[in-house]
Amino acid sequence: MPPSIIDAEFPDMQDANTTSTGIKFSEVYTGHGKRVHAGDVVIIELVGRTEDGATFLDTRAADQPLAFQIGRANKYVPEGISQLVELMTEGDKRMAILPAALAYGSTGASLPQGSVPPDARLLYEVELLRCQQMSMGLACCTESSFPCIGKDVLDKDGNPKV
């Protein structure tokens, strides 16, 4: 088995902050925007890699940030990412290691840019672009009527068009 990029490239993550659910993270950049709250709709840039370095999700390369509602995990946004983003402020950028149980668990995942093996610990780079309080539910971007956020659905200031 090849060495883990998580251990080899990010040894400082061994001393990172750890949430009560086992997510390790370190701050790359501290933002100064609004703080995220449960139920908010957020727009994030997300890069996900497996321990061998294979990228399975990169919203920057696809030029499609992800929008989702905090507390509602989906195919692209596992529970651990929702938990991590809930601790962030607009503009924050973090590196995080998700345990398999908060990622894709024992089933793994097949995504358009790559696949995640079962029981995989994953490395993510997460940047919170925007958060907005919503008073009603919002469908996740994995539903056909709510595609992932592209530049055409953001106004000139980067806010979601309403």
N, C-alpha and C positions, 0 to 999 in steps of 0.2 A: 504494500500500500504506500503511495507517495506521501511525503510529509504534508501536513495540514498547512494551508496558507494562513489559516487563522493563527496557528502557533508560530509559524515561521515569519510571516510578514507583519504581524501585529502582536509582538510579545508584550507590549505595554498594555494590551487589553487584559492581561492576566491580573493587573492591578486596577482595572476599570471599576466604575460604579456597577453595582448589581442590584436589580429590583428584587422584590420579595418573591417574584415568580421565576427568577433565574436568568433574566435577560441581562447581559453585560453590555455596557455602552460607555463610550467616551465622547466628549464634546469636541468637535472639529472647529465649529464656529458658533458663537452665541449670538442669537438674534435679539432684536429689541421690539418686536411686535406684540400682538395679542397672545395671551396664554390660551391654550386649548382646554376645552371642558368637554365632559361626556355629552354626546349627542351632536357636537359641532360637525360641520362638513369641512373637510380639509382637502387641500391640494398639495401633493407631495411629489418630489422627484425621488426615485427609488432605484438602486442598483443592488441586485442580489447575486451572491456567488456561493458556490458549494466549497467544501474544504479543499478540493483539488484545484480550485481557481476558476472553474467553469462558470461563466455568467449565464444565469437562467432568466434574468429580468433586468432590463435597463431602459427606463423611461426616457432618459436623455437621448440615447441612441435612436429610440423610436420617435422622439420629439412629441411625446404624449404623456404629460404628467398624469398621475392618477388622482381621482377624486373619490372620496368615500366618507361615510359617516362613522365617527368614532363609536366603537362598541359593536360595529357590524362587520365582522371579518368576511372575506370573500376569496375567490380563487387567487387573486393577485395580492391581496392584503391579508396575510394570516393574523391570527389573534395577537401574536407577539408584536407585530408592527403597530397594530391599533393601540396596544398597551404602551409601547414606546412613544408614539406620537402624542398620546394623551398627556405625557409629561413634558412636552415641548412648548416652545414659544415661536411665533412666526419668525422666520429667518434662521432658526437653529439648524445646524447640520451635525449629524452624529454618525459614528460608526457603531454598529451593534452586532453582537453574537446572539442569535436566538437558539435556544435548545429545541430539539426536534419536536417536543410536545407542543411548543408554541408556534411552530412553523407548519410543516406539512405532515408531521407525525409518521405513523407506521405505513401510510399509503404512498407517501411521496407525492409528486405532482408532475404533470406534463404541461408546460406553458409554451406559447409561441416562440420564445427565444431560447428555450432549453428545458431540461428536465431536472427534477430534484429526486434523488434516490430516497427510499424509505429510511426513516430514523436518522435523517441528516441534520446536523448542526449547521446553521447557515450564517454567513457574514453579509450584513447589509450596510449600505451607505444611505442615509435618509436625510432629505432636506425638506423642511416645512416651508412651502411657498406662501400659503394662505390658510386662514381658518375663518369660519363664519358660523355664527349661531343660527340654527334652523329651528323653527317652531313646528315643523312637520317632518315626517319620514322622507327619506330620499333613496331612490333605487341606486344600487351600486353600479359602477361602470361596467360590470361584467354582463349586465342585462342589455339586450339588443337595443332597446329604446333609450338607453342612457350610455352611449359610447364613452370611452375614456376621453378625458378632457384634452383637446388639442388647442392650438393657439387660436383657432377660429371661434372658440366659445369663451374666450377671455377678452375683456375690454382692454383699452389702451393702457390702463393702469395695472393689468394683471388680475383683475377681479372677475369672478364668474359673471357672465351676462345673465340677467334675470328676465 
